[in-house]
Amino acid sequence: MDLIFKIISQLHLKVILKLNKMFRSTSFNLEKMEEAIEQIFIAKGYKTKRRQRIKGKSGTINEIDVLAIKNRKKIAIECKNHSTPIGQNLIRDFYTKIKEIRIPNGFFASNSDFTSGAIKFAQQNNITLWSREEIIEEYWLVNVGRTNVGKEHNLKNALPLNIDYEKAIKLNLENYDKIKINSSNLFYKPYYVVEYVFKDKYHDPTREIHTFYDEGLVLIDGLDGRILNKTDTMGRLKQIISNSDEEVDTKVYDELLNYNKVENYRINSDFFNVNVMEPQVQNRFIKKLATDYITEKNTKEINYIPKSSETIFDGKSVTYKPKSKNIMLKKVNFLYVPKWKIEFQSIDNYYTREIYGHTGTKIEDTIEYCPYHFQLGGLRLVTKATHAVCEVCGQALCNEHITQCPLCGKWLCMECGVKCSNCNRIYCVEHINNLCSISQKEICDECTSICPICGNMYSNKFEVECSECGSIVCKNCSQSKGMIRRKQFCINCLSDL
C-alpha cells in the first residue's frame, strides 16, 4: 500500500511540474492552450472539435475555439492566452456568441486571471471560468484526482473545514431534487504566508535622510510561486491608464489574510474526492520570491534639489532600492486552504460552484442568479436569485421567469410552458390541449366553453348571452341588433324575429 501511495505522489508531482512548465514556457501560445483544454475534456469522455464555425440563428457564422460533445451535452469553449486579466467585455461577447448558436453551456479558459466584473457577469449567465488555477485543478482531476473517494485523509497545517459537504452542495431551490450532482471535489491547495519587516535610512546626494518602514505579509501560491498580494496604488493607476475599470478578483488573498490558525485533522470522503496538492516551490525559493516582492514594493524614486541649484526647477531624482540585509523575514508559514468544487446537472444545463471550505466565501456559483437580469458595464442594475429549475429544459431561473403548472405542479420556464390566452397562467404541454375556435390560441380547461349551437370550443372571454332566450353562445354564433340600444341575439333567435 505504501508503494501505491508513493507512485501516486510521484504522479501528482509530474502532473503539476508538467503544467507549470507549460504555462511558464516562452513558446506557450493559444494553440498549445487549446490542446491542453482539449486533453482535459477528452479525458472526461467528450469528443472534441477545434476551430468550429457554426451558423447562428441570425445567419451569422461564429467560430468556437473548442467544441466538446458527450451524448446530448454540448460545451462551447473560448480560450485566451492573455497576460492581463480578462475583463467583462470579453465574457459578454462570448455569452452573445453562445446564445446566438444555441449552446447553453459555455467555458471561458484563460492563462491569466479574471476581473471581478467578469466573474460576476459569468456567474449570472452560467459561464464557467477557468483561470490558470482552475486549469491546473482540472488537469489534476483527470490524471490523479479520482483515486480518493472513500478514503480517510490526514491533513496537516490546514485551515479548518467549516463548510462540510452538505453545506457545500445545498441548493435554495424549490425543486432541488430535480438537480443531479455530477462531481464533488474538495481541494487542499498549498500556500505560504511570509511575515516581514523592512526598515532603512537613506541619505540622498544632499545628505537629507529618508526613513523607510514597511511590515506585513507576502502571500505566495505553493504550486507555481505566484505572488497573490493585492495591487498597490501604482498598480491601480496602471489599470486606469490601460482603460480597465475593474479590479482583479482577490478572494484567495482575503482568505489567506484573515486566517487565525491551522489545524491537523482527519477527513473522510465517502461522497466526494479529496485532492491534497503538494507544494512544488521549495522553501528557499519562497524566501527569495518574498524578498524580491518586498524589494520591488519599496523601491522609490526620490526627488531632491542639489545645493548648487538656483531654482526648484533644477531638481533631480535618484532611485532608492532596498538591500536584502534590511529586509527581515520573521516567519514563513505554510498552510493548506480547502476549496469545494461542485458540478450540478439539470437536464442539459450544467452549473459550477466553487466555495472556500474555511470561510464559505463563494468564488463562483453559476446556478445562483437568474440569467435574465443583466448588468450595464460594471454596474449591476438588478440581481435576482434563482427560485427553481425548469423541469423541461433544466434552466435555473428566478420567480419572475419560472412558474408552476396549476394542475401538476411542474416548474416551467416561459419558453417550455404554454400560456392560456385567457387567464395567462402557464401550463405544461400535457395539461393544455384546447384551442379557441375564435382566436386560434391555447386555452385551459377552466377558461374553455362549448357553444351549444356550433359545438366548438372557445375562450369564455368570447361568451355572449342571448337577450331573447338567455343562452350562452360563442361570439361567432351571435349577432347584435337594434338602432339605439343594441342587443345580442343568438342565431337561433334571430331567425324567429
C-alpha positions in Angstrom: 0.0 0.0 0.0 2.9 2.4 0.8 4.3 1.7 -2.6 1.0 2.6 -4.3 0.8 5.9 -2.4 4.4 6.6 -3.4 3.6 6.0 -7.0 0.6 8.3 -6.8 2.6 11.0 -5.1 5.2 10.9 -7.9 2.4 11.1 -10.5 1.0 14.2 -8.6 4.4 15.8 -8.9 4.8 15.0 -12.6 1.3 16.5 -13.4 2.0 19.7 -11.6 5.5 20.1 -13.0 4.2 19.5 -16.5 1.6 22.1 -16.2 3.9 24.7 -14.6 6.4 24.1 -17.3 3.8 24.5 -19.9 2.4 27.8 -18.5 5.8 29.3 -18.0 7.2 28.4 -21.4 8.1 31.3 -23.6 6.7 29.3 -26.5 3.3 28.8 -24.8 0.7 30.1 -27.2 -3.1 29.9 -27.8 -2.8 26.7 -29.9 -1.0 24.9 -27.0 -3.6 26.2 -24.6 -6.4 24.8 -26.8 -4.5 21.5 -26.9 -4.4 21.4 -23.1 -8.1 22.2 -22.7 -8.9 19.6 -25.3 -7.0 16.9 -23.4 -9.0 17.7 -20.3 -12.3 17.2 -22.0 -11.2 14.1 -23.9 -10.1 12.6 -20.6 -13.7 13.3 -19.3 -15.2 11.3 -22.2 -16.0 14.1 -24.6 -15.4 14.2 -28.3 -13.8 17.5 -29.2 -13.5 19.6 -32.4 -11.4 22.7 -32.7 -12.0 26.0 -34.5 -15.6 25.1 -35.4 -17.5 27.6 -37.5 -21.2 27.4 -36.6 -24.1 29.2 -38.1 -26.2 31.1 -35.6 -29.9 31.7 -35.5 -29.5 35.1 -37.2 -27.5 33.6 -40.1 -24.1 34.8 -38.9 -21.1 32.5 -38.7 -19.5 32.2 -35.2 -16.1 30.4 -34.5 -15.7 28.3 -31.4 -12.2 27.5 -30.2 -13.1 24.1 -28.9 -16.4 22.3 -29.1 -16.9 19.4 -26.7 -19.7 16.9 -27.2 -20.8 14.0 -25.0 -24.2 12.4 -25.6 -26.7 15.3 -25.8 -24.4 17.7 -23.9 -22.5 20.4 -25.9 -20.0 22.8 -24.4 -18.6 25.8 -26.2 -15.1 26.7 -25.0 -13.3 30.0 -25.6 -9.5 30.2 -25.0 -7.5 33.3 -24.4 -3.7 33.5 -23.8 -3.6 37.0 -22.3 -1.0 38.4 -20.0 -3.5 40.8 -18.4 -6.8 39.9 -16.5 -9.8 39.1 -18.7 -12.5 41.8 -18.4 -16.2 41.7 -18.6 -16.4 42.8 -22.2 -14.8 39.6 -23.5 -17.1 37.4 -21.3 -20.1 39.4 -22.6 -19.0 38.9 -26.2 -18.6 35.1 -25.6 -22.1 35.0 -24.0 -23.6 36.7 -27.0 -21.9 34.2 -29.3 -23.1 31.0 -27.5 -26.7 32.4 -27.2 -26.6 33.0 -31.0 -25.6 29.4 -31.7 -28.0 28.0 -29.0 -25.4 26.2 -26.9 -26.4 26.6 -23.2 -23.1 25.7 -21.6 -20.0 27.9 -22.0 -16.5 27.7 -20.7 -14.0 30.5 -20.9 -10.4 29.5 -20.2 -7.5 31.9 -19.8 -3.9 31.8 -18.8 -4.5 35.0 -16.8 -7.0 35.8 -14.0 -10.4 37.5 -14.4 -11.6 40.8 -13.2 -14.3 40.9 -10.5 -16.8 42.3 -13.1 -16.1 39.4 -15.5 -16.7 36.9 -12.7 -20.0 38.4 -11.7 -21.2 38.5 -15.3 -20.2 34.9 -15.9 -21.8 33.7 -12.7 -25.1 35.4 -13.6 -25.1 33.9 -17.1 -23.9 30.3 -16.5 -20.5 30.7 -18.0 -17.8 28.7 -16.2 -14.4 30.5 -15.9 -11.1 28.7 -15.9 -8.1 30.7 -15.0 -4.6 29.0 -14.8 -5.6 27.8 -11.3 -8.7 26.0 -12.5 -6.9 24.5 -15.5 -4.3 23.0 -13.1 -7.1 21.6 -10.9 -8.9 20.1 -13.9 -5.7 18.6 -15.2 -5.2 17.2 -11.8 -8.6 15.6 -11.6 -8.4 13.8 -15.0 -5.0 12.4 -14.1 -4.9 11.6 -10.4 -7.9 13.1 -8.7 -10.3 10.2 -8.9 -8.5 7.8 -6.7 -9.5 9.4 -3.4 -13.2 8.6 -2.9 -14.0 6.6 0.3 -10.6 7.1 1.9 -9.6 8.8 5.1 -7.1 11.7 4.8 -4.8 13.2 7.4 -4.4 16.9 6.9 -1.6 18.9 8.5 -1.3 22.7 8.6 -4.8 23.1 7.0 -7.4 25.8 7.6 -10.4 24.3 9.5 -13.1 22.9 7.2 -16.1 24.8 8.4 -18.2 24.2 5.3 -18.9 20.5 5.2 -20.2 18.5 2.2 -23.9 19.1 3.0 -23.4 22.8 3.2 -21.3 22.9 0.0 -24.0 21.2 -2.1 -27.0 22.9 -0.5 -29.3 24.5 -3.1 -32.0 27.0 -2.1 -34.3 26.0 -4.9 -37.9 24.8 -4.7 -37.3 21.7 -6.8 -33.7 21.0 -5.8 -34.4 17.2 -6.0 -34.5 17.6 -9.8 -30.8 18.5 -9.9 -28.1 15.9 -10.1 -24.6 16.2 -8.6 -22.2 15.2 -11.3 -19.0 15.6 -9.4 -17.8 16.8 -5.9 -14.2 17.7 -5.2 -12.5 19.1 -2.2 -9.1 20.6 -3.0 -6.5 21.4 -0.4 -4.2 23.8 -2.1 -0.8 24.9 -0.7 0.1 28.5 0.1 2.8 30.3 2.0 2.3 33.3 4.2 5.6 35.2 4.9 5.7 37.7 7.7 8.2 40.5 7.2 9.6 43.8 8.5 11.6 46.3 6.4 13.3 49.4 7.7 16.1 51.6 6.4 17.5 55.1 6.3 18.9 56.5 3.1 20.9 59.7 2.5 20.3 61.3 -0.8 23.1 63.2 -2.6 22.2 66.3 -0.5 22.7 64.2 2.7 19.0 64.5 3.6 17.8 61.5 5.5 14.8 59.5 4.1 13.3 56.9 6.5 11.6 53.8 5.2 9.5 51.3 7.1 7.2 48.6 5.9 5.7 45.5 7.5 3.1 43.0 6.5 2.5 39.7 4.8 3.5 38.2 1.4 1.1 35.6 0.2 2.5 33.0 -2.3 0.9 30.2 -4.3 2.7 27.0 -3.3 2.2 25.4 -6.7 3.7 28.0 -9.0 5.2 30.7 -6.8 2.8 33.4 -7.8 2.6 36.4 -5.5 -1.1 36.9 -4.5 -0.9 40.3 -2.8 -3.4 42.9 -4.0 -2.5 45.5 -6.5 -0.8 48.5 -4.9 -1.6 52.2 -5.7 0.7 52.3 -8.7 -0.9 49.0 -10.0 -4.3 50.6 -9.8 -3.1 53.6 -11.7 -1.8 51.3 -14.4 -5.2 49.8 -14.6 -6.8 53.2 -15.2 -4.2 54.1 -17.8 -4.9 50.8 -19.6 -8.7 51.6 -19.7 -9.5 48.9 -17.2 -12.2 50.0 -14.7 -12.4 46.6 -12.9 -10.2 45.2 -10.3 -8.7 41.7 -10.3 -10.7 39.3 -8.1 -8.8 38.7 -4.8 -10.8 36.3 -2.8 -7.9 34.0 -2.2 -5.9 36.9 -0.8 -8.7 37.7 1.7 -8.9 34.0 2.6 -5.2 33.9 3.5 -5.0 37.3 5.1 -7.7 36.6 7.7 -6.8 33.1 8.8 -6.3 32.7 12.6 -4.9 29.2 12.9 -4.2 26.0 11.1 -5.1 22.5 12.4 -4.2 18.9 11.9 -7.3 16.8 11.3 -8.8 13.8 9.5 -11.4 13.9 6.8 -13.5 11.0 5.4 -14.6 11.3 1.8 -17.4 8.9 1.3 -19.2 11.2 -1.2 -16.5 13.3 -2.7 -12.9 13.4 -3.9 -10.2 14.8 -1.7 -7.3 16.3 -3.6 -4.3 17.3 -1.5 -2.0 19.2 -3.8 1.6 19.1 -2.6 3.7 22.3 -2.8 6.1 22.4 -5.7 8.1 25.5 -4.7 11.0 24.9 -2.3 11.2 26.9 0.9 14.4 28.8 -0.1 12.7 30.0 -3.3 9.8 31.2 -1.2 12.1 33.4 0.7 13.7 34.7 -2.5 10.2 35.4 -4.0 9.1 37.2 -0.9 12.3 39.3 -0.7 12.0 40.2 -4.4 8.4 41.3 -3.9 9.3 43.5 -0.8 12.2 45.0 -2.7 10.1 45.9 -5.7 7.3 47.2 -3.5 9.6 49.6 -1.6 11.7 50.8 -4.5 11.1 54.5 -4.7 12.0 57.5 -6.8 13.4 60.2 -4.5 13.4 63.8 -5.7 15.9 66.3 -4.4 17.3 69.7 -5.2 21.1 70.0 -5.4 22.6 72.6 -3.2 24.2 74.3 -6.2 20.8 74.8 -7.8 19.3 78.2 -8.1 15.6 77.3 -8.5 13.3 74.4 -7.7 13.2 73.6 -11.4 16.8 72.3 -11.2 15.6 69.3 -9.2 16.9 65.8 -9.8 15.9 62.3 -8.7 17.5 59.1 -7.6 16.1 55.6 -7.4 16.2 54.0 -4.0 16.2 50.2 -4.0 16.2 48.3 -0.6 19.0 46.0 0.2 18.2 42.5 1.2 20.0 42.9 4.5 17.4 45.4 5.6 14.5 43.0 5.0 13.8 40.6 7.8 11.6 37.6 7.1 10.2 37.0 10.5 8.3 33.8 9.7 7.4 31.6 6.8 4.0 29.9 7.4 2.8 27.0 5.3 -0.9 26.1 5.1 -3.5 24.3 3.0 -6.6 26.1 2.0 -9.7 23.9 1.4 -11.9 24.7 -1.6 -15.0 22.9 -2.8 -15.7 22.4 -6.5 -19.2 21.0 -7.3 -20.8 20.4 -10.7 -24.6 20.2 -10.9 -26.7 19.0 -13.8 -30.2 19.9 -14.7 -31.4 18.3 -17.9 -28.9 19.7 -20.5 -27.7 22.6 -18.3 -24.5 22.3 -16.2 -23.6 24.5 -13.3 -20.4 25.0 -11.4 -20.0 26.1 -7.8 -16.6 26.9 -6.1 -16.6 27.8 -2.5 -13.8 28.1 0.1 -14.2 25.5 2.8 -13.0 27.6 5.7 -15.0 30.8 5.4 -17.7 29.8 2.9 -16.7 32.6 0.5 -18.1 31.9 -2.9 -15.7 32.1 -5.8 -18.1 31.1 -8.5 -21.7 29.9 -8.5 -23.3 29.8 -11.9 -26.6 28.4 -10.5 -27.1 31.3 -8.0 -28.5 34.1 -10.3 -31.2 34.3 -12.9 -29.6 34.9 -16.4 -32.5 37.2 -17.4 -31.3 40.1 -15.2 -28.3 41.8 -16.7 -25.9 44.4 -15.7 -24.7 47.5 -17.5 -20.9 47.7 -17.7 -19.6 47.2 -14.1 -22.9 48.3 -12.6 -25.3 45.6 -11.5 -28.7 47.0 -12.0 -30.8 44.1 -10.8 -29.8 40.8 -9.1 -32.4 38.1 -8.8 -31.7 34.8 -7.1 -32.8 31.6 -8.8 -36.0 30.1 -7.5 -36.3 26.8 -9.3 -35.2 24.9 -12.4 -37.4 24.3 -15.4 -38.3 20.6 -15.4 -38.3 20.6 -19.2 -35.1 22.4 -20.3 -33.3 22.5 -16.9 -32.6 26.2 -16.8 -32.4 27.8 -13.3 -34.5 31.0 -13.1 -35.9 33.5 -10.6 -39.6 33.6 -9.6 -40.3 36.2 -12.3 -39.3 33.8 -15.1 -40.5 30.5 -13.8 -43.8 29.2 -12.6 -45.7 26.0 -11.7 -48.3 24.2 -13.8 -51.6 24.8 -11.9 -52.6 21.1 -12.5 -49.5 19.0 -11.9 -47.1 21.5 -10.1 -44.3 21.0 -12.6 -41.9 24.0 -12.7 -41.8 25.6 -16.1 -40.0 28.5 -17.8 -41.9 30.8 -20.2 -40.5 29.1 -23.2 -41.2 25.5 -22.2 -44.7 26.2 -20.8 -47.9 27.1 -22.7 -49.8 30.2 -21.7 -53.6 30.2 -21.6 -54.6 33.1 -23.8 -57.5 34.0 -21.4 -56.1 33.8 -17.8 -52.4 34.0 -18.7 -51.4 31.1 -16.5 -48.6 28.8 -17.7 -49.4 25.1 -18.1 -47.2 22.2 -19.2 -47.9 20.9 -22.7 -49.7 17.9 -21.3 -52.3 19.9 -19.5 -53.4 22.5 -22.0 -54.9 20.9 -25.1 -57.8 23.2 -26.0 -57.7 25.6 -28.9 -60.1 28.6 -29.1 -62.1 28.4 -32.3 -62.2 32.2 -32.5 -58.7 33.4 -31.6 -56.9 30.1 -32.6 -54.9 30.3 -29.3 -54.5 27.8 -26.5 -56.9 27.9 -23.6 -57.0 25.9 -20.3 -60.0 23.8 -19.2 -61.2 26.4 -16.8 -61.4 29.1 -19.5 -63.0 26.8 -22.1 -66.7 26.9 -23.0 -68.5 24.8 -25.7 -71.0 26.6 -27.9 -74.4 24.8 -27.8 -75.1 26.0 -31.4 -71.9 25.2 -33.4 -70.4 22.8 -30.8 -67.0 24.4 -31.0 -64.6 25.1 -28.0 -63.9 28.8 -27.3 -62.5 31.1 -24.7 -65.1 32.2 -22.2 -64.0 35.8 -22.8 -65.9 35.5 -26.1 -69.1 34.4 -24.4 -72.3 36.2 -25.5 -75.7 36.0 -23.7 -78.7 36.0 -25.9 -81.1 38.8 -24.9 -84.1 36.7 -26.1 -83.6 33.1 -24.7 -80.7 33.7 -22.3 -78.5 31.1 -23.9 -74.7 31.5 -23.6 -73.2 31.1 -27.1 -69.9 31.9 -28.8 -69.2 35.2 -30.5 -69.4 33.6 -33.9 -72.9 32.3 -33.3 -74.4 35.7 -32.2 -75.3 39.0 -33.7 -76.2 42.4 -32.4 -79.4 44.1 -33.4 -81.1 47.5 -32.8 -80.6 51.1 -33.7 -80.4 52.9 -30.4 -80.0 50.1 -27.8 -78.2 47.3 -29.5 -78.8 43.8 -28.1 -77.1 40.5 -28.6 -79.1 37.6 -30.0 -78.1 34.0 -30.8 -78.5 33.0 -34.4 -81.4 30.6 -33.4 -83.5 33.5 -32.0 -82.6 35.8 -34.9 -84.3 33.5 -37.3 -87.5 33.8 -35.3 -87.5 37.6 -35.0 
